Amino acid sequence: DDLDTQGVAVTSSDGRTVTFGIDDETGALDIDPAQFDAAVASLQTNDITIASGPVTRPTGRGIYFYDPDGFLLEIRCDPA
């Protein structure tokens, strides 16, 4: 498992808390599949610009978005 076991807990302004790890290979924000939909909802609720997704692939689910500085980031999870 490439998920950083330390994790980072993030609570959005709508009160949702999601814990992320960093994928060692891709640098993506790796999330538990059970939290993926809440993370997507939090991005949408907070008017974060979505670049692509959410998408579902055989390797899991993902969504690409821009941070406030314009960097493209990905939240992904393994297949549930």
N, C-alpha and C positions, 0 to 999 in steps of 0.2 A: 504494500500500500504506500503510495507516494504522498499521502496526506500528512501535512505537518501536524504532529500530535499536540503541539501547543495550542493551535487555533487562535482565532481572533473573534471575539463576540462583538457584534455591531447592533445597536438598538436605533431604529429609525424614529423619526418624529411621530409616526403613527403607533409607536409602542411595540413594534415587532422586533424581536431579537433573533439574529441569525449568526451561527458560528461558522467561520471560514477557516480553511487551511490553505496553504500555498502548494500547488502541484510542483514538485521538484523538476519535472521535465518541461512543462509548458509555461510556468509562472502564473497559470490561471488561478482564480479564487475557487477552490474546490469545496463543495458543500455536500452535506448529507442529502440524499434524494428526498427525504421527507420534508426538508426545508426549502427545496427549490421553488415551489410555487409561491411561498411566502416572500422569498427574495425578489422574485419577479414582480409581485404585487407591490412591494416596497419601492422598487425602482419606479414603477408607474405612478404610484401615489405621490412620490417626491419629484415628479416631472424630470426624471433623468432621461437624457436623450438615448434612445435605443437605436443601435446601429443595425442589429440583425437579431432575429429570434423573438421568442424562444424557438429553438430547433430541437428535434429529437432524432438521434442517430443510433445505430447499433452500439456505439461506444458510450452513449449516455445523452444527457440533455445539456444545452448550453444557451447562453444569451450574451450578446456583445453590447457594450454600452460605453459612453464617454464620461470620464470623470470631469470635474470642473475645470481642470487645466487642459482638457482636450485629448488626454491619453485614452486609447482604446483598451478596455479591460474585458475580461471574460469571467463569468460565473458558470461553473460546470458541475455536473454530478455524474457518477457512474450510473449505469442502468439500475432501476429499482428492482 
